Amino acid sequence: MKPVKLLISNTEIQLALWEDNKGNMFVSSTSTRPEGTVYFATTPSLLCQFLESRIILQTLLDKSPSVFVEISSNLKKILYSTRDIDIKLKCGDQTIKLLAGTSPVEIWQCVNGN
């Protein structure tokens, strides 16, 4: 995967957008349970809803089109099924506007839900 955009980077959370070689989109975010960085698939429509503050970060994860996520920590990387584990994102109850606080976040124009 290659990085596309670092959306939020502060003492609380690291939130980034990634893309694979097929153009599929992924988000990485700090998780509290299990602890580490979680990588999960998303869609343009879901990402736009999040960037427009219409859904919270946890909803972005919960509505992922894939049941598989990777969680990385300093010690290991593990592939999980979201059907088998309850993943809680740090600051998951917040919209992008709340996460950004006073820091500007570039919001890409979403056209036709994409």
Disulfide bonds with the S-S distance in Angstrom:
Cys48-Cys110 2.10
